[in-house]
Amino acid sequence: MLHDILILLVGILLGAVIGFFGARTFMKKYLKKNPPINEEMIKALMMQMGRKPNQKQINQMMKAMEKYQ
């Protein structure tokens, strides 16, 4: 009886760990392939705020976004 409960708990724990790392890997790969924001979006946002961005500013914003991903 105790042996069965222990196997069940180890199985649940192992499944949770494998599921976590599998989902994490999948999401990293998905976000690298489909980034949530790109240069055109940054340019459009800055133009809406009344600024004409140059390429240096866009590159700085992209680096800042990549830093937090």
Backbone as CSV, one residue per row, in Angstrom:
resi,resn,N_x,N_y,N_z,CA_x,CA_y,CA_z,C_x,C_y,C_z
1,MET,0.832,-1.198,0.000,0.000,0.000,0.000,0.874,1.258,0.000
2,LEU,1.814,1.350,0.914,2.712,2.510,0.990,3.571,2.599,-0.271
3,HIS,3.964,1.466,-0.782,4.775,1.395,-2.000,3.993,1.976,-3.191
4,ASP,2.715,1.652,-3.293,1.880,2.148,-4.392,1.701,3.670,-4.316
5,ILE,1.511,4.188,-3.139,1.341,5.642,-2.947,2.630,6.369,-3.308
6,LEU,3.760,5.800,-2.904,5.057,6.395,-3.220,5.297,6.422,-4.731
7,ILE,4.983,5.344,-5.426,5.140,5.295,-6.884,4.227,6.328,-7.549
8,LEU,3.016,6.469,-7.058,2.078,7.448,-7.597,2.608,8.874,-7.420
9,LEU,3.100,9.203,-6.244,3.633,10.539,-5.990,4.870,10.830,-6.839
10,VAL,5.753,9.865,-6.976,6.950,10.046,-7.800,6.534,10.240,-9.263
11,GLY,5.553,9.487,-9.725,5.069,9.626,-11.095,4.463,10.996,-11.355
12,ILE,3.676,11.488,-10.420,3.079,12.824,-10.566,4.168,13.892,-10.574
13,LEU,5.121,13.802,-9.676,6.211,14.769,-9.610,7.050,14.743,-10.884
14,LEU,7.382,13.555,-11.351,8.170,13.420,-12.573,7.404,13.979,-13.780
15,GLY,6.121,13.708,-13.873,5.304,14.237,-14.969,5.230,15.759,-14.948
16,ALA,5.129,16.335,-13.761,5.083,17.794,-13.649,6.395,18.423,-14.089
17,VAL,7.516,17.831,-13.691,8.832,18.369,-14.066,9.040,18.258,-15.570
18,ILE,8.745,17.105,-16.142,8.905,16.921,-17.584,7.961,17.850,-18.352
19,GLY,6.736,18.007,-17.892,5.783,18.907,-18.537,6.232,20.352,-18.488
20,PHE,6.780,20.765,-17.361,7.257,22.142,-17.223,8.367,22.433,-18.215
21,PHE,9.384,21.578,-18.248,10.519,21.830,-19.134,10.131,21.673,-20.601
22,GLY,9.217,20.764,-20.898,8.743,20.617,-22.275,7.989,21.861,-22.733
23,ALA,7.108,22.384,-21.901,6.361,23.594,-22.246,7.289,24.796,-22.359
24,ARG,8.274,24.868,-21.492,9.235,25.980,-21.527,10.032,25.969,-22.829
25,THR,10.506,24.800,-23.226,11.256,24.671,-24.472,10.387,25.031,-25.671
26,PHE,9.148,24.550,-25.673,8.227,24.849,-26.767,7.975,26.350,-26.878
27,MET,7.744,27.011,-25.758,7.456,28.445,-25.792,8.676,29.256,-26.215
28,LYS,9.870,28.878,-25.780,11.074,29.584,-26.218,11.242,29.481,-27.724
29,LYS,11.036,28.282,-28.255,11.172,28.076,-29.689,10.090,28.867,-30.447
30,TYR,8.868,28.864,-29.930,7.769,29.583,-30.568,8.026,31.091,-30.577
31,LEU,8.480,31.637,-29.456,8.722,33.079,-29.382,9.920,33.503,-30.220
32,LYS,10.905,32.625,-30.380,12.035,32.957,-31.237,11.586,32.992,-32.705
33,LYS,10.709,32.056,-33.074,10.217,31.980,-34.445,9.191,33.082,-34.731
34,ASN,8.349,33.406,-33.773,7.296,34.413,-33.920,7.424,35.453,-32.815
35,PRO,8.338,36.399,-32.955,8.518,37.375,-31.875,7.263,38.222,-31.680
36,PRO,6.975,38.576,-30.439,5.753,39.325,-30.164,5.795,40.745,-30.721
37,ILE,6.970,41.285,-30.985,7.062,42.649,-31.521,8.242,42.680,-32.491
38,ASN,8.082,43.404,-33.589,9.163,43.497,-34.569,9.450,44.959,-34.883
39,GLU,10.383,45.198,-35.796,10.821,46.563,-36.086,9.696,47.426,-36.649
40,GLU,8.849,46.833,-37.495,7.745,47.621,-38.058,6.778,48.082,-36.968
41,MET,6.534,47.223,-35.999,5.636,47.595,-34.901,6.237,48.724,-34.064
42,ILE,7.529,48.645,-33.795,8.187,49.705,-33.021,8.129,51.016,-33.787
43,LYS,8.391,50.954,-35.083,8.352,52.164,-35.913,6.944,52.773,-35.906
44,ALA,5.918,51.927,-36.022,4.540,52.423,-36.015,4.186,53.051,-34.668
45,LEU,4.614,52.422,-33.575,4.324,52.967,-32.241,4.987,54.339,-32.048
46,MET,6.243,54.459,-32.490,6.934,55.737,-32.321,6.319,56.815,-33.217
47,MET,5.874,56.424,-34.407,5.235,57.401,-35.298,3.902,57.868,-34.707
48,GLN,3.179,56.966,-34.040,1.916,57.344,-33.402,2.150,58.314,-32.248
49,MET,3.323,58.197,-31.613,3.635,59.112,-30.516,4.182,60.441,-31.026
50,GLY,4.264,60.590,-32.343,4.701,61.856,-32.909,6.191,61.952,-33.128
51,ARG,6.886,60.816,-33.184,8.332,60.816,-33.396,8.647,60.125,-34.703
52,LYS,9.656,60.589,-35.384,10.160,59.927,-36.584,11.419,59.175,-36.157
53,PRO,11.327,57.856,-35.920,12.480,57.116,-35.405,13.511,56.856,-36.489
54,ASN,14.786,56.884,-36.083,15.839,56.466,-37.000,16.206,55.018,-36.675
55,GLN,17.035,54.419,-37.506,17.354,52.995,-37.357,18.081,52.707,-36.050
56,LYS,18.880,53.644,-35.568,19.600,53.444,-34.306,18.610,53.314,-33.149
57,GLN,17.598,54.161,-33.120,16.597,54.086,-32.054,15.811,52.775,-32.126
58,ILE,15.492,52.344,-33.337,14.759,51.088,-33.497,15.616,49.921,-33.005
59,ASN,16.903,49.934,-33.356,17.799,48.866,-32.900,17.929,48.854,-31.381
60,GLN,17.973,50.030,-30.758,18.058,50.100,-29.299,16.805,49.512,-28.660
61,MET,15.655,49.803,-29.227,14.401,49.261,-28.690,14.355,47.739,-28.857
62,MET,14.812,47.233,-29.997,14.820,45.788,-30.222,15.742,45.092,-29.223
63,LYS,16.903,45.677,-28.963,17.832,45.080,-27.983,17.211,45.076,-26.591
64,ALA,16.523,46.171,-26.264,15.876,46.232,-24.951,14.777,45.174,-24.838
65,MET,14.041,44.949,-25.914,12.988,43.919,-25.896,13.599,42.526,-25.772
66,GLU,14.683,42.256,-26.487,15.321,40.952,-26.427,15.902,40.667,-25.048
67,LYS,16.328,41.719,-24.369,16.923,41.569,-23.042,15.910,40.978,-22.055
68,TYR,14.645,41.340,-22.201,13.617,40.895,-21.249,12.879,39.653,-21.706
69,GLN,13.305,39.028,-22.795,12.637,37.799,-23.233,13.346,36.590,-22.709
